[in-house]
Every structure is written in C-alpha cells, then in structure tokens.
Amino acid sequence: MAQSINTRVDVVVEATSYQGLTNYGKIMVGDKGFEFFNTRNVNDYIQIPWEEIDYISASVYFSKKIARFAIFTKNNGHFTFSTRDNVKTLQVVGNHFPKEKMYRSPTFFTIIKRGLRYIFDSNYRHKVNGQA
C-alpha cells in the first residue's frame, strides 16, 4: 500500500493511466504533487512531486474538449492520463504548477500542415533550420 505524498488533497477523480496496459484508478492532486492509484492493484501507483514535472501537454479538440493530457518529467519520461473531468483536473493542477508550462499539443492536421510547408516552402525551411 502506497503512502500519499500530499498533506492536503484538492481533487480526487476517476482516471485512466495509459502506461503500458490501460489501468483504471483515481488521481489525487494535492499540495505536494500529482498521484495516480490503481483501484485493482494497490502496489501499482504513480507519484510525481511538483518539482519533478518539466511541463504538461494536453490534447485539445474543437477548442474546448480535452481528451487526455501528458505529464513530462525531468528524469523519468512522460505519463499519459485521462480523467472524468480533464478540464477541472488541469485547472486544479494549474493552482500548483506554473501555467506557462502547460501547453496545448499540436493536432494531427497541424503536424501535416507543417510537414507540407517544410517540403514545399523553401523560405519556411530556411527559417526552421536557423538560416536567414
């Protein structure tokens, strides 16, 4: 059984972790960090202190729906989650983590558009590669 790193919890919400196999559990956001606890296996948990998080990226659709979000850590890679209410969860995370380091991930069409611009627009290609 894991011991929580938080002394005060702001929100607890049903969640899904996308690390390897999909795991279902609860996310706790508190004063010391971000935690995920698996409901079926008490030994399966993720605890990320606020100091360890590098940035957070969210997949936003139609300018208002957040499908999932990823937490990128300084040393241990990234962790992807989805909750019943991603907007509320990320708002509470924003109370403890700098909002300047919370990003919107690029959409599929944005990536395709950038790729086509890179192929066909030589001025854009030079700008991206640092050549004036």
Helices and strands as residue ranges (DSSP letters): E 9-17, E 23-30, E 33-38, E 45-49, G 50-52, E 53-61, E 65-73, E 78-83, H 86-96, G 99-101, E 102-104, H 108-120, H 122-128
